[in-house]
């Protein structure tokens, strides 16, 4: 209700050369200024503003208008964040996303040509948007996992072997050996992380192909069968896209958009044919 009251107080009209003028706020300011000369005006202004603002705030049509404006602002913000994620992608990944989006648009066009009812079209549009959202998250994860951190696996193994040889030798002092042992422990942890990163990257690549294959199947079914069907987004993924650790610096944006798009059904372990 506070949102409706605030919007009612700030509601305005467009005035040439002035832009949008908040009438209620302007009137309240006028009552406040005049009230210094005649305090009774303050009570009159308070009663007038309370009546006008409350009548607007509790009006169903006005509430619907406020809700529509809020929804549009939320969608605009989500679109901006979505495009911010797309801008992070390298050209090759961006082209992959565009190709998937194009296939999704073809599916909807096929259903429109089949004269499917609007409810089914909207339902399938939502399903395809979830596919695209999961696909974008996978591409962002791939960018993060593909970033090099300096040493490659071969050079790390060489450094580890060198340190192990130094520690085993007789010529090193205890303090030096202790320092090198600590460094060796760090390098071994980095090597283990690198192995996990390679496994995660392989899972992401597999999931990208899986989403692509699923969308291809949806398009083929829509084209060949010639009968509108509800698209299922129930598809199992190997990657863990829930924790957010795969998204690097983009984790915050992904989390915000996750709330806007809703939790995708694509994280389910069960796969259902569309």
LUMTIBA-479112 format. One record per residue (C-alpha): residue in one letter; x, y, z. Coordinates in steps of 0.001 Angstrom, whole numbers, plus 500000, padded with zeros to 6 digits. Layout:
AXYZ/...
//
This chain:
X500000500000500000/X502930502351500674/X503864502144496987/X500373503277495966/X500356506139498495/X503779507322497355/X502777507135493687/X499531509001494393/X501423511791496149/X503949512081493319/X501504511625490435/X501924514341487838/X500954515664484438/X503126516553481467/X503414520310480979/X505003521748477808/X508469523227478464/X508342522041482068/X508122518293481682/X506283516179484235/X504925518222487163/X503912516401490394/X500669518203491176/X500035516842494674/X503600517435495786/X503459520956494325/X500147521666496065/X501497520379499384/X504498522687499035/X502142525619498361/X500028524849501425/X503198524559503524/X504534527967502429/X501210529813502788/X500752528209506198/X503526530356507660/X501282533370507094/X498052531630508046/X498582528406510100/X495002527303509496/X496018526614505881/X498227523764507132/X495193521882508463/X493238522654505309/X496100521468503097/X496630518318505164/X492951517405504891/X492866518139501158/X496026516172500396/X494942513245502585/X491634513080500741/X493106513315497250/X496041510953497894/X493956508308499656/X491234508389497002/X493856507755494336/X495818505180496327/X492733503039496983/X491436503324493431/X491770499963491657/X492480501453488248/X495235503637489717/X496703500621491522/X496739498686488245/X498549501594486573/X501152501718489378/X501684497964489151/X502142498205485386/X504716500996485760/X506584499012488412/X506596495898486227/X507906497856483241/X510719499348485356/X511639495883486641/X511656494441483130/X513788497313481832/X516279496766484659/X516370493020483975/X516913493612480264/X519841495924481028/X521436493343483333/X520826490585480789/X522599492608478108/X525438493314480544/X525994489562480838/X525856489136477066/X528505491852476667/X530906489779478791/X530820486932476282/X533537486620473627/X532303486861470007/X532152483088469497/X529990482551472588/X527783485496471677/X527176483964468241/X526223480661469874/X523669482468472015/X522263484323469012/X521882481058467101/X519993479487469996/X517751482548470302/X517048482408466574/X515938478770466816/X513674479631469756/X512070482395467710/X511503479920464851/X509708477566467235/X507295480299468299/X506759481329464673/X505906477725463764/X503339477611466580/X501836480897465411/X501587479509461881/X499805476472463333/X497374478906464971/X498070477654468481/X496080479393471198/X497720482391472864/X498035480688476252/X500106477847474788/X502289480309472861/X502971482354475999/X503702479190478004/X506151477976475383/X507780481403475134/X508442481263478882/X509877477758478539/X512191478817475721/X513299481875477699/X514342479534480498/X516382477509478026/X518076480710476853/X518694481837480436/X520313478524481409/X522352478651478194/X523585482174478971/X524577481118482491/X526541478202481068/X528330480517478632/X529210482915481480/X530508479970483525/X532600478858480559/X534175482311480248/X535076482276483937/X536463478731483861/X538482479408480703/X540323482362482191/X543997481542482674/X545503482154486104/X549161482300485031/X550788478863485220/X549485475960483191/X549330472391484466/X552693471414482950/X554591474307484536/X552933473710487921/X553964470065487876/X557516471082486990/X557664473509489916/X556279470876492277/X558862468346491126/X561644470913491599/X560544471765495136/X560231468100496095/X563775467536494849/X565100470536496816/X563358469436500024/X564767465920499690/X568338467176499201/X570810467420502066/X572105470897501250/X569019472913502289/X568762474457505766/X565715473578507954/X564227477077507572/X564557476997503787/X563068473503503663/X560136474643505795/X559511477587503492/X559719475429500381/X557422472830501962/X554797475529502532/X555157476672498907/X554905473066497751/X551632472658499651/X550206475764497965/X551229474572494502/X549655471167495076/X546382472850496060/X546548474988492904/X547123471872490814/X544101470199492435/X541979473289491740/X543144473262488136/X541999469668487812/X538586470525489234/X538357473496486876/X539018471240483894/X536293468848485065/X533850471745485520/X534685473103482070/X534028469702480538/X530663469545482317/X529721473021481084/X530613472151477483/X528517468998477753/X525567470950479141/X525811473561476396/X525535470807473793/X522639469306475716/X520629472537475710/X521375473021472002/X520200469476471248/X517029469999473281/X516138473194471420/X516860471459468095/X514483468664469125/X511803471183470087/X512124472871466682/X512021469547464822/X508947468396466755/X507171471679466080/X508019471533462359/X507487467834461650/X504527466935463845/X502509469991462822/X500717469980466149/X501332472490468955/X502731470935472131/X503658472328475522/X507439472535475818/X509025470966478880/X512108472584480429/X512829469520482558/X516378468706481503/X519215467329483613/X522464469283483796/X525875468106484969/X526991471599486020/X526198473126489398/X524646476480488486/X522963476984491852/X525846478050494085/X527073480833491818/X530753479924492184/X531089479375488439/X530144482930487479/X533127484904488809/X532609488676488897/X529164488271487312/X527788486266490259/X525815489250491617/X524119490032488291/X523263486365487765/X521720486196491250/X519595489305490559/X518353487927487244/X517666484538488812/X515058486220490979/X513558487984487955/X513413484940485702/X512419482498488411/X514270479310489240/X514724477445485938/X513329473957485792/X516419473031483784/X518291472288487017/X516202469182487529/X517933465818487414/X515179464284485307/X514867464851481582/X511559464872479775/X511119464928476048/X509262468014474805/
//
